[in-house]
Amino acid sequence: MTRCALALSSVFLVVAAAHGQGLPVLIPSQNRPPGMALLVERVVPGGVQALGVYAVTADPARPGLLRIKVWEELPNDVKVRSETIGCSVTAPMRVTNDGRQLILRQLNPGGVITSVNRRDHLVWWASCHPQHAGQDPDGLRAVALQLGYSGNLQEREQLLPAGSL
């Protein structure tokens, strides 16, 4: 038996032993928070990829803004981000981060939806208008116009240094 094969078989034995001893094997999809609005779920190699929003609350320090948690799930990993959402008809926005910088995205509900802004709009609709959570934002133009959004705002992104996130 080669060294590589021997090392690989010992890894399988350790994993099998841990599994046999009743140690928990965490599966992200089985640990989703209660009340999470599931926005996207698709099968990918190795399991499920999902995006959800939960813990939506009004920001007590800044009226008109919401604090939310965004759940980004891969088959073997979960990232939870705290974000801020603005629902105003004049300044709809999403403030997120990538671990190094804050990302301020000014949105245009009722405007053009592309692969670049789809995720932002999914999160925004689920936060500001939860009855539309998980719906394709491309099909919500009439709803946005009815709610008072013009559909003609300029979408922009600003990157700001975050210091210590």
C-alpha positions as CSV (number, residue, x, y, z in Angstrom):
1,M,0.0,0.0,0.0
2,T,1.4,3.4,-1.0
3,R,1.9,6.1,1.6
4,C,-0.9,8.2,0.0
5,A,-3.4,5.3,0.1
6,L,-2.4,4.5,3.7
7,A,-2.9,8.2,4.8
8,L,-6.2,8.4,3.0
9,S,-7.5,5.1,4.5
10,S,-6.6,6.4,8.0
11,V,-8.6,9.6,7.4
12,F,-11.6,7.5,6.4
13,L,-11.2,5.4,9.6
14,V,-11.1,8.5,11.8
15,V,-14.2,10.0,10.1
16,A,-16.0,6.6,10.4
17,A,-15.0,6.3,14.1
18,A,-16.3,9.8,14.9
19,H,-19.5,9.0,13.1
20,G,-19.9,5.7,14.9
21,Q,-19.3,7.3,18.3
22,G,-22.4,9.4,17.9
23,L,-20.5,12.7,17.5
24,P,-22.8,15.2,15.7
25,V,-22.1,15.8,12.0
26,L,-23.5,19.2,11.3
27,I,-25.5,19.7,8.2
28,P,-26.2,23.4,7.6
29,S,-29.7,22.9,6.1
30,Q,-30.8,21.1,9.3
31,N,-29.7,24.0,11.4
32,R,-31.5,26.9,9.8
33,P,-32.8,29.5,12.2
34,P,-36.5,29.5,13.0
35,G,-38.5,32.0,11.0
36,M,-36.0,32.3,8.2
37,A,-37.4,33.4,4.9
38,L,-35.8,31.1,2.4
39,L,-35.0,33.1,-0.8
40,V,-33.0,30.7,-2.9
41,E,-32.3,27.0,-2.5
42,R,-30.6,24.8,-5.1
43,V,-28.8,21.6,-5.3
44,V,-25.0,21.9,-6.0
45,P,-22.3,19.2,-5.9
46,G,-22.0,18.0,-2.4
47,G,-25.4,19.2,-1.1
48,V,-27.5,22.3,-1.0
49,Q,-26.8,26.0,-1.4
50,A,-29.3,28.5,0.1
51,L,-29.8,32.1,0.9
52,G,-32.2,33.3,3.6
53,V,-33.1,36.3,5.7
54,Y,-34.1,36.3,9.4
55,A,-34.2,38.4,12.5
56,V,-35.6,41.4,10.8
57,T,-36.0,44.3,13.3
58,A,-36.3,48.0,13.2
59,D,-33.1,49.8,14.0
60,P,-33.8,51.7,17.2
61,A,-31.0,54.3,16.6
62,R,-31.9,55.0,12.9
63,P,-35.7,55.3,12.1
64,G,-36.5,53.9,8.7
65,L,-33.8,51.3,8.7
66,L,-33.9,47.6,9.4
67,R,-31.3,45.3,10.9
68,I,-31.3,41.8,9.4
69,K,-29.3,38.6,9.4
70,V,-28.5,37.0,6.0
71,W,-27.9,33.3,6.0
72,E,-25.6,32.1,3.2
73,E,-25.4,28.3,3.1
74,L,-23.1,25.9,1.3
75,P,-23.1,22.1,1.7
76,N,-20.4,22.3,4.4
77,D,-20.4,25.9,5.5
78,V,-22.6,28.8,6.7
79,K,-21.9,32.5,6.7
80,V,-24.2,34.8,8.7
81,R,-23.9,38.5,8.1
82,S,-25.5,41.4,10.0
83,E,-26.8,43.9,7.5
84,T,-28.8,47.1,7.3
85,I,-31.7,47.7,4.9
86,G,-33.4,50.9,3.9
87,C,-36.9,50.6,2.6
88,S,-37.6,54.3,1.8
89,V,-39.2,55.0,-1.6
90,T,-36.6,57.7,-2.2
91,A,-33.5,55.8,-1.0
92,P,-33.9,52.0,-1.0
93,M,-30.6,50.4,0.0
94,R,-28.6,47.4,1.3
95,V,-25.5,47.8,3.5
96,T,-23.5,44.7,3.7
97,N,-19.8,43.8,4.0
98,D,-17.3,41.4,2.6
99,G,-15.1,41.1,5.7
100,R,-12.8,43.9,4.6
101,Q,-15.1,46.8,3.6
102,L,-18.6,48.0,4.0
103,I,-20.6,47.9,0.8
104,L,-23.5,50.4,0.3
105,R,-25.8,49.5,-2.5
106,Q,-28.4,52.0,-3.6
107,L,-31.2,49.9,-5.2
108,N,-34.0,50.5,-7.7
109,P,-37.1,48.4,-6.8
110,G,-39.1,48.0,-10.0
111,G,-36.1,48.6,-12.2
112,V,-34.0,46.2,-14.3
113,I,-32.9,43.0,-12.5
114,T,-29.7,41.3,-13.6
115,S,-27.4,38.6,-12.4
116,V,-25.4,41.4,-10.7
117,N,-28.2,42.9,-8.6
118,R,-30.6,39.9,-8.2
119,R,-29.3,38.8,-4.7
120,D,-29.5,42.4,-3.4
121,H,-33.1,42.7,-4.5
122,L,-34.1,39.3,-3.1
123,V,-32.7,40.3,0.3
124,W,-34.3,43.8,0.1
125,W,-37.8,42.5,-0.9
126,A,-37.7,39.8,1.9
127,S,-36.7,42.5,4.4
128,C,-38.9,45.4,3.4
129,H,-41.9,43.5,2.1
130,P,-41.8,40.0,3.5
131,Q,-45.0,38.9,1.8
132,H,-42.8,38.9,-1.4
133,A,-39.9,37.0,0.1
134,G,-38.5,34.4,-2.4
135,Q,-40.4,35.8,-5.4
136,D,-38.4,36.7,-8.5
137,P,-37.7,40.5,-8.2
138,D,-37.9,40.7,-11.9
139,G,-41.6,40.0,-11.7
140,L,-42.3,42.6,-9.0
141,R,-42.2,45.8,-11.1
142,A,-46.0,46.4,-10.8
143,V,-45.9,45.8,-7.1
144,A,-42.9,48.3,-6.7
145,L,-44.8,50.9,-8.6
146,Q,-47.9,50.4,-6.6
147,L,-45.9,50.8,-3.4
148,G,-44.6,54.2,-4.6
149,Y,-41.2,53.2,-6.0
150,S,-40.4,54.9,-9.3
151,G,-38.4,52.1,-10.9
152,N,-36.2,54.9,-12.3
153,L,-33.6,55.3,-9.6
154,Q,-29.9,55.0,-10.4
155,E,-28.4,51.9,-8.8
156,R,-24.9,52.5,-7.3
157,E,-22.4,50.8,-5.1
158,Q,-20.0,52.5,-2.7
159,L,-17.1,50.7,-1.0
160,L,-16.1,52.1,2.4
161,P,-13.2,51.0,4.5
162,A,-14.6,49.1,7.5
163,G,-11.6,49.0,9.9
164,S,-12.5,46.2,12.2
165,L,-15.7,44.6,11.2
